[in-house]
Amino acid sequence: QLEAEVLTLSSHSSKTSYDVAVDLSEMELKKILIEKIEGNKSIQISDEQRNLYKALVEAYESDKIILDTYGETVTLKRRRDD
């Protein structure tokens, strides 16, 4: 849903806007996976699964920082191109 909204808004803009939309959907999937893992407490099963969970959370947080930082830059750039 969010990806479709972003793609609709950026249909006449650069590939960079599409990349942001793809990143948003990947972030949503990561968030869903994190919530599922936390919900069924599967991180408590083994060290390997706990480490994978931690890596997933770190990747999600990094993606969130990147989109928070550069997402506005892409939006501003797109507006100048219009």
N, C-alpha and C positions, 0 to 999 in steps of 0.2 A: 504494500500500500504506500509506504513512505517513498520507496524507490520509484513507483509510478508517478507520484506527485513531483518528485525532483526531476524525473525525465520529462514530464510534461512542461515544467517551467523552463527546462533547458534544451528543448527540442531544436531550437535554432542557434544554439551556442556551441562552444568548442568541445572537443573530446574530454577536456579536463572536467567539465561539468558531469559528463557521463561517468567518469572515473569516481567522482565523489558519490554519485548514486550507487555505484557498485560497492564502494566502501561502506556506505550506509547499510546496505543489505547484509554484507558480511558482518558488520558490527551487530546488527539485529540478531543474526544467527548465533554469534558468539554469546550474546546476552541470554538468549533462550537456552543455549546449552549450559551456561553457568547456572541459570535458575533451576534447570532440571537436575543438574548434579547436586546442587545444594538441597533441593527438595527431597531427593531420595537418599541423601547422605552417602552417595557412592564414593566420596573422597576419603571415607574412613576405612575403606577396604584394604588398600595396600599403599606402600610408599610410592610406587610407580604411578598409580592413579592420582595420588595427592600431588605429586610433582607435575603431572600433566595438567591437573586443575590449576595449579599455581601459574603455570606457563600460559594457560588460556586466559586467566584473569589479567596477567601482565600484558598480554597481547591486546586484550580488549581495552585496557586502560591506556595503552600507548596509542591505539587507533583513535580513541576518544580525544586524547590530547591533540593529535595531529589534525583531526577534523575540526576541533574547536579553534585551533590556531590557523589552519590554512583554508578551512571551509569558507570563512568570510572573505579571504583574499580571492578565492576562486569566484565567489559571488560578486565581489567588487569588480574583478576583471571582466566578468561576463557582462555586467551592466555597462562598462565602458565600451565593450564591443558592439552592444545593441544599437 
